[in-house]
Amino acid sequence: AHAADIAKGLPGAIDKDIAMAKCRNNLDWKGQIELSIDPEKARRFREEGSSYKGDACSMCGSYCAIKVYKQATAPDRQQK
């Protein structure tokens, strides 16, 4: 139903998806949890199940694609 609402172009249908994408890009775990379908369950998974306590997830850890990309494209790393 949600995908259909987006496909139909219903106002506001994609807003939560965009907000979640921004939280993911910013590694904003609190925001991702709040925007999840089941925030309590997501919070519990993050707190209890994650062996990696940094800003990335336990799946990628220090190899987080978002972190690596941001580090590689940081303004101080750009050639002039």
BELGIRA-V900740 format. One record per residue. N is the residue number from 1. RES is the residue in one small letter. NEAR is the number of other ideal C-beta (glycine too) atoms within 8 Angstrom. Layout:
N & RES & NEAR
N & RES & NEAR
This chain:
1 & a & 4
2 & h & 6
3 & a & 6
4 & a & 7
5 & d & 9
6 & i & 11
7 & a & 6
8 & k & 7
9 & g & 6
10 & l & 7
11 & p & 4
12 & g & 5
13 & a & 10
14 & i & 7
15 & d & 7
16 & k & 7
17 & d & 8
18 & i & 8
19 & a & 10
20 & m & 12
21 & a & 8
22 & k & 10
23 & c & 12
24 & r & 10
25 & n & 7
26 & n & 7
27 & l & 10
28 & d & 9
29 & w & 9
30 & k & 6
31 & g & 12
32 & q & 12
33 & i & 11
34 & e & 7
35 & l & 10
36 & s & 10
37 & i & 3
38 & d & 6
39 & p & 9
40 & e & 6
41 & k & 8
42 & a & 12
43 & r & 9
44 & r & 9
45 & f & 9
46 & r & 10
47 & e & 7
48 & e & 6
49 & g & 8
50 & s & 10
51 & s & 5
52 & y & 8
53 & k & 4
54 & g & 6
55 & d & 5
56 & a & 11
57 & c & 8
58 & s & 7
59 & m & 4
60 & c & 8
61 & g & 10
62 & s & 7
63 & y & 6
64 & c & 11
65 & a & 7
66 & i & 10
67 & k & 11
68 & v & 9
69 & y & 8
70 & k & 8
71 & q & 8
72 & a & 7
73 & t & 7
74 & a & 8
75 & p & 4
76 & d & 4
77 & r & 7
78 & q & 7
79 & q & 2
80 & k & 2
